[in-house]
């Protein structure tokens, strides 16, 4: 294979690979933040139940 063909295939594959890594990291961050919100809401519910 010529270097030009490798570059034409490699660059888009590299961009797609990096995009997948970035999107996966963003998704994991959003899931973590969602779990934090659920935990905080749970603490509020417990406090409200204790009050009566």
C-alpha distance matrix in Angstrom:
0.0 3.7 6.6 8.3 6.6 6.9 10.3 11.2 11.0 12.2 15.2 16.9 16.5 18.0 20.7 21.6 21.9 24.1 26.2 26.8 28.0 30.3 31.7 32.4 34.3 36.2 37.2 38.4 40.4 42.1 42.9 44.5 46.5 47.7 48.9 50.7 52.5 53.4 54.9 56.9 58.2 59.2 61.2 62.9 63.8 65.3 67.3 68.7 69.7 71.6 73.6 74.9
3.7 0.0 3.8 5.4 5.4 6.4 8.7 10.0 11.0 12.1 14.3 16.4 16.8 17.9 20.3 21.8 22.3 24.0 26.1 27.3 28.4 30.2 31.9 32.9 34.5 36.3 37.6 38.9 40.6 42.3 43.5 44.9 46.8 48.1 49.5 51.1 52.8 54.0 55.5 57.3 58.6 59.9 61.7 63.4 64.4 66.0 67.9 69.2 70.4 72.2 74.1 75.6
6.6 3.8 0.0 3.8 5.5 5.1 6.1 8.6 10.0 10.0 11.8 14.6 15.1 15.5 17.9 19.8 20.2 21.5 23.7 25.2 26.0 27.7 29.6 30.8 32.1 33.8 35.4 36.7 38.1 40.0 41.3 42.6 44.3 45.8 47.3 48.7 50.4 51.8 53.2 54.8 56.3 57.7 59.4 61.0 62.2 63.8 65.5 66.9 68.2 69.9 71.8 73.4
8.3 5.4 3.8 0.0 3.8 5.5 5.1 6.1 8.7 9.7 10.6 12.9 14.3 15.1 16.8 18.7 19.8 21.0 22.8 24.6 25.8 27.1 28.8 30.3 31.7 33.1 34.7 36.3 37.7 39.2 40.8 42.3 43.7 45.2 46.9 48.3 49.8 51.2 52.8 54.3 55.7 57.2 59.0 60.4 61.6 63.4 65.0 66.2 67.7 69.5 71.2 72.8
6.6 5.4 5.5 3.8 0.0 3.8 5.4 5.0 6.2 8.3 10.1 11.6 12.5 14.1 16.0 17.2 18.4 20.2 21.7 23.1 24.6 26.3 27.6 28.9 30.7 32.2 33.4 35.0 36.7 38.1 39.4 41.1 42.7 43.9 45.5 47.2 48.7 49.9 51.5 53.3 54.4 55.8 57.8 59.2 60.3 62.0 63.9 65.0 66.2 68.2 70.0 71.4
6.9 6.4 5.1 5.5 3.8 0.0 3.8 5.5 5.2 5.6 8.3 10.4 10.4 11.5 14.0 15.4 15.8 17.7 19.7 20.8 22.0 23.9 25.4 26.5 28.1 29.9 31.2 32.5 34.2 35.9 37.1 38.5 40.3 41.6 43.1 44.7 46.4 47.6 49.0 50.8 52.2 53.4 55.3 56.9 58.0 59.6 61.4 62.7 63.9 65.8 67.6 69.1
10.3 8.7 6.1 5.1 5.4 3.8 0.0 3.8 5.4 4.9 5.7 8.6 9.7 10.0 11.9 14.0 14.8 16.0 17.9 19.6 20.7 22.1 23.9 25.4 26.7 28.2 29.8 31.3 32.6 34.3 35.8 37.2 38.7 40.2 41.8 43.3 44.8 46.3 47.8 49.3 50.7 52.2 54.0 55.4 56.7 58.3 60.0 61.3 62.7 64.5 66.2 67.8
11.2 10.0 8.6 6.1 5.0 5.5 3.8 0.0 3.8 5.8 6.0 7.1 9.1 10.5 11.6 13.1 14.8 16.3 17.4 19.2 20.9 22.1 23.4 25.1 26.8 27.9 29.3 31.2 32.6 33.9 35.4 37.2 38.6 39.7 41.6 43.2 44.4 45.8 47.6 49.1 50.3 51.8 53.8 55.1 56.2 58.0 59.8 60.8 62.2 64.2 65.8 67.3
11.0 11.0 10.0 8.7 6.2 5.2 5.4 3.8 0.0 3.8 5.8 6.0 6.4 8.7 10.5 11.1 12.4 14.6 15.8 16.9 18.8 20.5 21.5 22.9 24.9 26.2 27.3 29.0 30.8 32.0 33.3 35.1 36.7 37.8 39.4 41.2 42.6 43.7 45.5 47.2 48.3 49.7 51.7 53.2 54.1 55.9 57.8 58.9 60.1 62.1 63.9 65.2
12.2 12.1 10.0 9.7 8.3 5.6 4.9 5.8 3.8 0.0 3.8 5.7 5.2 5.9 8.6 9.9 10.3 12.1 14.1 15.2 16.4 18.2 19.8 21.0 22.6 24.2 25.6 26.9 28.6 30.2 31.5 33.0 34.7 36.0 37.5 39.2 40.7 42.0 43.5 45.2 46.6 47.9 49.8 51.3 52.4 54.0 55.8 57.1 58.4 60.2 62.0 63.6
15.2 14.3 11.8 10.6 10.1 8.3 5.7 6.0 5.8 3.8 0.0 3.8 5.5 5.1 6.2 8.6 9.8 10.6 12.2 14.2 15.4 16.5 18.2 19.9 21.2 22.5 24.2 25.9 27.1 28.6 30.3 31.7 33.1 34.6 36.3 37.8 39.2 40.7 42.3 43.7 45.1 46.7 48.4 49.8 51.1 52.8 54.4 55.7 57.1 59.0 60.6 62.2
16.9 16.4 14.6 12.9 11.6 10.4 8.6 7.1 6.0 5.7 3.8 0.0 3.8 5.4 5.0 6.1 8.5 9.9 10.4 12.3 14.3 15.3 16.3 18.2 20.0 20.9 22.2 24.3 25.7 26.8 28.4 30.2 31.5 32.6 34.5 36.2 37.4 38.7 40.6 42.1 43.1 44.8 46.8 48.0 49.0 51.0 52.7 53.7 55.1 57.2 58.7 60.1
16.5 16.8 15.1 14.3 12.5 10.4 9.7 9.1 6.4 5.2 5.5 3.8 0.0 3.8 5.5 5.1 6.1 8.6 9.8 10.6 12.4 14.3 15.3 16.5 18.5 20.0 21.0 22.6 24.4 25.8 26.9 28.7 30.4 31.4 33.0 34.9 36.3 37.4 39.1 40.9 42.0 43.3 45.4 46.8 47.8 49.5 51.4 52.5 53.7 55.7 57.5 58.9
18.0 17.9 15.5 15.1 14.1 11.5 10.0 10.5 8.7 5.9 5.1 5.4 3.8 0.0 3.8 5.4 5.0 6.1 8.5 9.9 10.7 12.3 14.2 15.4 16.7 18.4 19.9 21.3 22.7 24.5 25.9 27.2 28.9 30.3 31.8 33.3 35.0 36.4 37.8 39.4 40.8 42.2 44.0 45.5 46.7 48.4 50.1 51.4 52.7 54.5 56.3 57.9
20.7 20.3 17.9 16.8 16.0 14.0 11.9 11.6 10.5 8.6 6.2 5.0 5.5 3.8 0.0 3.8 5.4 5.2 6.1 8.6 10.0 10.6 12.1 14.2 15.4 16.4 18.2 20.0 21.1 22.5 24.3 25.8 27.1 28.5 30.4 31.8 33.0 34.6 36.3 37.7 39.0 40.6 42.4 43.7 45.0 46.8 48.4 49.5 51.0 52.9 54.5 56.1
21.6 21.8 19.8 18.7 17.2 15.4 14.0 13.1 11.1 9.9 8.6 6.1 5.1 5.4 3.8 0.0 3.8 5.5 5.0 6.2 8.7 9.9 10.4 12.1 14.3 15.2 16.2 18.2 19.9 20.9 22.3 24.3 25.7 26.7 28.5 30.3 31.5 32.7 34.6 36.2 37.2 38.7 40.8 42.1 43.1 45.0 46.8 47.8 49.1 51.2 52.8 54.2
21.9 22.3 20.2 19.8 18.4 15.8 14.8 14.8 12.4 10.3 9.8 8.5 6.1 5.0 5.4 3.8 0.0 3.8 5.4 5.2 6.4 8.8 10.0 10.7 12.6 14.4 15.4 16.7 18.6 20.2 21.2 22.8 24.7 25.9 27.2 29.0 30.6 31.8 33.2 35.1 36.4 37.6 39.5 41.1 42.2 43.8 45.6 46.9 48.1 50.0 51.8 53.3
24.1 24.0 21.5 21.0 20.2 17.7 16.0 16.3 14.6 12.1 10.6 9.9 8.6 6.1 5.2 5.5 3.8 0.0 3.8 5.4 5.1 6.2 8.6 9.9 10.7 12.4 14.3 15.5 16.7 18.5 20.1 21.3 22.8 24.5 26.0 27.3 29.0 30.5 31.9 33.4 34.9 36.4 38.0 39.5 40.9 42.5 44.1 45.5 46.9 48.6 50.3 52.0
26.2 26.1 23.7 22.8 21.7 19.7 17.9 17.4 15.8 14.1 12.2 10.4 9.8 8.5 6.1 5.0 5.4 3.8 0.0 3.8 5.4 5.1 6.1 8.5 9.9 10.5 12.1 14.2 15.3 16.5 18.3 19.9 21.1 22.4 24.4 25.8 27.0 28.6 30.3 31.7 32.9 34.6 36.4 37.7 38.9 40.8 42.4 43.5 45.0 46.9 48.5 50.0
26.8 27.3 25.2 24.6 23.1 20.8 19.6 19.2 16.9 15.2 14.2 12.3 10.6 9.9 8.6 6.2 5.2 5.4 3.8 0.0 3.8 5.5 5.2 6.0 8.5 9.8 10.4 12.1 14.1 15.3 16.4 18.2 20.0 20.9 22.5 24.4 25.7 26.8 28.5 30.3 31.4 32.8 34.8 36.3 37.2 39.0 40.8 42.0 43.2 45.2 47.0 48.4
28.0 28.4 26.0 25.8 24.6 22.0 20.7 20.9 18.8 16.4 15.4 14.3 12.4 10.7 10.0 8.7 6.4 5.1 5.4 3.8 0.0 3.8 5.5 5.2 6.2 8.7 10.0 10.7 12.4 14.4 15.5 16.6 18.5 20.0 21.3 22.8 24.6 25.9 27.2 28.9 30.5 31.7 33.4 35.1 36.3 37.8 39.5 41.0 42.2 43.9 45.8 47.4
30.3 30.2 27.7 27.1 26.3 23.9 22.1 22.1 20.5 18.2 16.5 15.3 14.3 12.3 10.6 9.9 8.8 6.2 5.1 5.5 3.8 0.0 3.8 5.5 5.2 6.2 8.7 10.0 10.6 12.4 14.4 15.4 16.7 18.4 20.2 21.3 22.8 24.5 25.9 27.3 28.8 30.4 32.0 33.4 34.8 36.5 38.0 39.3 40.9 42.6 44.2 46.0
31.7 31.9 29.6 28.8 27.6 25.4 23.9 23.4 21.5 19.8 18.2 16.3 15.3 14.2 12.1 10.4 10.0 8.6 6.1 5.2 5.5 3.8 0.0 3.8 5.4 5.0 6.1 8.6 9.8 10.5 12.3 14.2 15.3 16.4 18.4 20.0 21.1 22.5 24.4 25.8 26.9 28.6 30.5 31.7 32.9 34.8 36.4 37.5 38.9 40.9 42.5 44.0
32.4 32.9 30.8 30.3 28.9 26.5 25.4 25.1 22.9 21.0 19.9 18.2 16.5 15.4 14.2 12.1 10.7 9.9 8.5 6.0 5.2 5.5 3.8 0.0 3.8 5.4 5.1 6.2 8.6 9.9 10.6 12.3 14.3 15.3 16.6 18.5 20.1 21.1 22.6 24.5 25.8 26.9 28.9 30.5 31.5 33.1 35.0 36.3 37.4 39.3 41.2 42.6
34.3 34.5 32.1 31.7 30.7 28.1 26.7 26.8 24.9 22.6 21.2 20.0 18.5 16.7 15.4 14.3 12.6 10.7 9.9 8.5 6.2 5.2 5.4 3.8 0.0 3.8 5.5 5.2 6.2 8.7 10.0 10.6 12.4 14.3 15.5 16.7 18.6 20.1 21.2 22.8 24.5 25.8 27.3 29.0 30.4 31.8 33.4 35.0 36.4 38.0 39.7 41.5
36.2 36.3 33.8 33.1 32.2 29.9 28.2 27.9 26.2 24.2 22.5 20.9 20.0 18.4 16.4 15.2 14.4 12.4 10.5 9.8 8.7 6.2 5.0 5.4 3.8 0.0 3.8 5.5 5.1 6.3 8.7 9.9 10.7 12.3 14.4 15.4 16.7 18.5 20.1 21.3 22.7 24.4 26.1 27.3 28.7 30.5 32.0 33.2 34.8 36.6 38.1 39.8
37.2 37.6 35.4 34.7 33.4 31.2 29.8 29.3 27.3 25.6 24.2 22.2 21.0 19.9 18.2 16.2 15.4 14.3 12.1 10.4 10.0 8.7 6.1 5.1 5.5 3.8 0.0 3.8 5.4 5.1 6.2 8.6 9.9 10.5 12.4 14.3 15.4 16.5 18.4 20.1 21.1 22.5 24.6 25.9 26.9 28.8 30.5 31.6 32.9 34.9 36.6 38.0
38.4 38.9 36.7 36.3 35.0 32.5 31.3 31.2 29.0 26.9 25.9 24.3 22.6 21.3 20.0 18.2 16.7 15.5 14.2 12.1 10.7 10.0 8.6 6.2 5.2 5.5 3.8 0.0 3.8 5.4 5.1 6.2 8.7 9.8 10.6 12.4 14.4 15.3 16.6 18.5 20.0 21.0 22.9 24.6 25.7 27.1 29.0 30.4 31.6 33.3 35.2 36.8
40.4 40.6 38.1 37.7 36.7 34.2 32.6 32.6 30.8 28.6 27.1 25.7 24.4 22.7 21.1 19.9 18.6 16.7 15.3 14.1 12.4 10.6 9.8 8.6 6.2 5.1 5.4 3.8 0.0 3.8 5.5 5.1 6.2 8.6 10.0 10.7 12.5 14.4 15.4 16.7 18.5 20.0 21.4 22.9 24.5 26.0 27.4 29.0 30.5 32.1 33.7 35.6
42.1 42.3 40.0 39.2 38.1 35.9 34.3 33.9 32.0 30.2 28.6 26.8 25.8 24.5 22.5 20.9 20.2 18.5 16.5 15.3 14.4 12.4 10.5 9.9 8.7 6.3 5.1 5.4 3.8 0.0 3.8 5.4 5.1 6.1 8.6 9.8 10.6 12.3 14.2 15.4 16.5 18.3 20.1 21.2 22.5 24.5 25.9 27.0 28.6 30.5 32.0 33.6
42.9 43.5 41.3 40.8 39.4 37.1 35.8 35.4 33.3 31.5 30.3 28.4 26.9 25.9 24.3 22.3 21.2 20.1 18.3 16.4 15.5 14.4 12.3 10.6 10.0 8.7 6.2 5.1 5.5 3.8 0.0 3.8 5.5 5.0 6.2 8.7 9.9 10.5 12.3 14.3 15.3 16.4 18.6 20.1 20.9 22.6 24.6 25.7 26.9 28.8 30.7 32.1
44.5 44.9 42.6 42.3 41.1 38.5 37.2 37.2 35.1 33.0 31.7 30.2 28.7 27.2 25.8 24.3 22.8 21.3 19.9 18.2 16.6 15.4 14.2 12.3 10.6 9.9 8.6 6.2 5.1 5.4 3.8 0.0 3.8 5.4 5.2 6.3 8.8 10.0 10.6 12.5 14.3 15.3 16.8 18.7 20.1 21.3 23.0 24.6 25.9 27.4 29.3 31.1
46.5 46.8 44.3 43.7 42.7 40.3 38.7 38.6 36.7 34.7 33.1 31.5 30.4 28.9 27.1 25.7 24.7 22.8 21.1 20.0 18.5 16.7 15.3 14.3 12.4 10.7 9.9 8.7 6.2 5.1 5.5 3.8 0.0 3.8 5.4 5.0 6.3 8.7 9.8 10.6 12.4 14.2 15.5 16.7 18.5 20.1 21.4 22.8 24.5 26.1 27.6 29.5
47.7 48.1 45.8 45.2 43.9 41.6 40.2 39.7 37.8 36.0 34.6 32.6 31.4 30.3 28.5 26.7 25.9 24.5 22.4 20.9 20.0 18.4 16.4 15.3 14.3 12.3 10.5 9.8 8.6 6.1 5.0 5.4 3.8 0.0 3.8 5.4 5.1 6.3 8.7 9.9 10.6 12.3 14.4 15.4 16.5 18.5 20.1 21.1 22.6 24.6 26.1 27.6
48.9 49.5 47.3 46.9 45.5 43.1 41.8 41.6 39.4 37.5 36.3 34.5 33.0 31.8 30.4 28.5 27.2 26.0 24.4 22.5 21.3 20.2 18.4 16.6 15.5 14.4 12.4 10.6 10.0 8.6 6.2 5.2 5.4 3.8 0.0 3.8 5.4 5.0 6.1 8.6 9.8 10.4 12.5 14.3 15.2 16.5 18.5 20.0 21.0 22.7 24.7 26.2
50.7 51.1 48.7 48.3 47.2 44.7 43.3 43.2 41.2 39.2 37.8 36.2 34.9 33.3 31.8 30.3 29.0 27.3 25.8 24.4 22.8 21.3 20.0 18.5 16.7 15.4 14.3 12.4 10.7 9.8 8.7 6.3 5.0 5.4 3.8 0.0 3.8 5.4 5.1 6.2 8.6 9.8 10.7 12.5 14.3 15.5 16.8 18.6 20.1 21.4 23.2 25.1
52.5 52.8 50.4 49.8 48.7 46.4 44.8 44.4 42.6 40.7 39.2 37.4 36.3 35.0 33.0 31.5 30.6 29.0 27.0 25.7 24.6 22.8 21.1 20.1 18.6 16.7 15.4 14.4 12.5 10.6 9.9 8.8 6.3 5.1 5.4 3.8 0.0 3.8 5.4 5.1 6.1 8.5 9.9 10.6 12.3 14.3 15.4 16.6 18.4 20.2 21.5 23.2
53.4 54.0 51.8 51.2 49.9 47.6 46.3 45.8 43.7 42.0 40.7 38.7 37.4 36.4 34.6 32.7 31.8 30.5 28.6 26.8 25.9 24.5 22.5 21.1 20.1 18.5 16.5 15.3 14.4 12.3 10.5 10.0 8.7 6.3 5.0 5.4 3.8 0.0 3.8 5.5 5.0 6.1 8.7 9.9 10.4 12.3 14.3 15.2 16.4 18.5 20.2 21.6
54.9 55.5 53.2 52.8 51.5 49.0 47.8 47.6 45.5 43.5 42.3 40.6 39.1 37.8 36.3 34.6 33.2 31.9 30.3 28.5 27.2 25.9 24.4 22.6 21.2 20.1 18.4 16.6 15.4 14.2 12.3 10.6 9.8 8.7 6.1 5.1 5.4 3.8 0.0 3.8 5.4 5.0 6.4 8.8 9.9 10.7 12.5 14.4 15.4 16.8 18.9 20.6
56.9 57.3 54.8 54.3 53.3 50.8 49.3 49.1 47.2 45.2 43.7 42.1 40.9 39.4 37.7 36.2 35.1 33.4 31.7 30.3 28.9 27.3 25.8 24.5 22.8 21.3 20.1 18.5 16.7 15.4 14.3 12.5 10.6 9.9 8.6 6.2 5.1 5.5 3.8 0.0 3.8 5.4 5.1 6.4 8.8 10.0 10.8 12.6 14.5 15.6 17.1 19.2
58.2 58.6 56.3 55.7 54.4 52.2 50.7 50.3 48.3 46.6 45.1 43.1 42.0 40.8 39.0 37.2 36.4 34.9 32.9 31.4 30.5 28.8 26.9 25.8 24.5 22.7 21.1 20.0 18.5 16.5 15.3 14.3 12.4 10.6 9.8 8.6 6.1 5.0 5.4 3.8 0.0 3.8 5.4 5.0 6.2 8.7 9.9 10.6 12.4 14.4 15.6 17.2
59.2 59.9 57.7 57.2 55.8 53.4 52.2 51.8 49.7 47.9 46.7 44.8 43.3 42.2 40.6 38.7 37.6 36.4 34.6 32.8 31.7 30.4 28.6 26.9 25.8 24.4 22.5 21.0 20.0 18.3 16.4 15.3 14.2 12.3 10.4 9.8 8.5 6.1 5.0 5.4 3.8 0.0 3.8 5.4 5.0 6.2 8.6 9.9 10.6 12.5 14.5 15.9
61.2 61.7 59.4 59.0 57.8 55.3 54.0 53.8 51.7 49.8 48.4 46.8 45.4 44.0 42.4 40.8 39.5 38.0 36.4 34.8 33.4 32.0 30.5 28.9 27.3 26.1 24.6 22.9 21.4 20.1 18.6 16.8 15.5 14.4 12.5 10.7 9.9 8.7 6.4 5.1 5.4 3.8 0.0 3.8 5.4 5.1 6.2 8.7 9.9 10.7 12.7 14.8
62.9 63.4 61.0 60.4 59.2 56.9 55.4 55.1 53.2 51.3 49.8 48.0 46.8 45.5 43.7 42.1 41.1 39.5 37.7 36.3 35.1 33.4 31.7 30.5 29.0 27.3 25.9 24.6 22.9 21.2 20.1 18.7 16.7 15.4 14.3 12.5 10.6 9.9 8.8 6.4 5.0 5.4 3.8 0.0 3.8 5.4 5.1 6.2 8.6 10.0 10.8 12.9
63.8 64.4 62.2 61.6 60.3 58.0 56.7 56.2 54.1 52.4 51.1 49.0 47.8 46.7 45.0 43.1 42.2 40.9 38.9 37.2 36.3 34.8 32.9 31.5 30.4 28.7 26.9 25.7 24.5 22.5 20.9 20.1 18.5 16.5 15.2 14.3 12.3 10.4 9.9 8.8 6.2 5.0 5.4 3.8 0.0 3.8 5.5 5.1 6.2 8.7 10.1 11.1
65.3 66.0 63.8 63.4 62.0 59.6 58.3 58.0 55.9 54.0 52.8 51.0 49.5 48.4 46.8 45.0 43.8 42.5 40.8 39.0 37.8 36.5 34.8 33.1 31.8 30.5 28.8 27.1 26.0 24.5 22.6 21.3 20.1 18.5 16.5 15.5 14.3 12.3 10.7 10.0 8.7 6.2 5.1 5.4 3.8 0.0 3.8 5.4 5.1 6.3 8.8 10.3
67.3 67.9 65.5 65.0 63.9 61.4 60.0 59.8 57.8 55.8 54.4 52.7 51.4 50.1 48.4 46.8 45.6 44.1 42.4 40.8 39.5 38.0 36.4 35.0 33.4 32.0 30.5 29.0 27.4 25.9 24.6 23.0 21.4 20.1 18.5 16.8 15.4 14.3 12.5 10.8 9.9 8.6 6.2 5.1 5.5 3.8 0.0 3.8 5.5 5.2 6.5 9.1
68.7 69.2 66.9 66.2 65.0 62.7 61.3 60.8 58.9 57.1 55.7 53.7 52.5 51.4 49.5 47.8 46.9 45.5 43.5 42.0 41.0 39.3 37.5 36.3 35.0 33.2 31.6 30.4 29.0 27.0 25.7 24.6 22.8 21.1 20.0 18.6 16.6 15.2 14.4 12.6 10.6 9.9 8.7 6.2 5.1 5.4 3.8 0.0 3.8 5.4 5.2 6.8
69.7 70.4 68.2 67.7 66.2 63.9 62.7 62.2 60.1 58.4 57.1 55.1 53.7 52.7 51.0 49.1 48.1 46.9 45.0 43.2 42.2 40.9 38.9 37.4 36.4 34.8 32.9 31.6 30.5 28.6 26.9 25.9 24.5 22.6 21.0 20.1 18.4 16.4 15.4 14.5 12.4 10.6 9.9 8.6 6.2 5.1 5.5 3.8 0.0 3.8 5.4 5.5
71.6 72.2 69.9 69.5 68.2 65.8 64.5 64.2 62.1 60.2 59.0 57.2 55.7 54.5 52.9 51.2 50.0 48.6 46.9 45.2 43.9 42.6 40.9 39.3 38.0 36.6 34.9 33.3 32.1 30.5 28.8 27.4 26.1 24.6 22.7 21.4 20.2 18.5 16.8 15.6 14.4 12.5 10.7 10.0 8.7 6.3 5.2 5.4 3.8 0.0 3.8 5.4
73.6 74.1 71.8 71.2 70.0 67.6 66.2 65.8 63.9 62.0 60.6 58.7 57.5 56.3 54.5 52.8 51.8 50.3 48.5 47.0 45.8 44.2 42.5 41.2 39.7 38.1 36.6 35.2 33.7 32.0 30.7 29.3 27.6 26.1 24.7 23.2 21.5 20.2 18.9 17.1 15.6 14.5 12.7 10.8 10.1 8.8 6.5 5.2 5.4 3.8 0.0 3.7
74.9 75.6 73.4 72.8 71.4 69.1 67.8 67.3 65.2 63.6 62.2 60.1 58.9 57.9 56.1 54.2 53.3 52.0 50.0 48.4 47.4 46.0 44.0 42.6 41.5 39.8 38.0 36.8 35.6 33.6 32.1 31.1 29.5 27.6 26.2 25.1 23.2 21.6 20.6 19.2 17.2 15.9 14.8 12.9 11.1 10.3 9.1 6.8 5.5 5.4 3.7 0.0
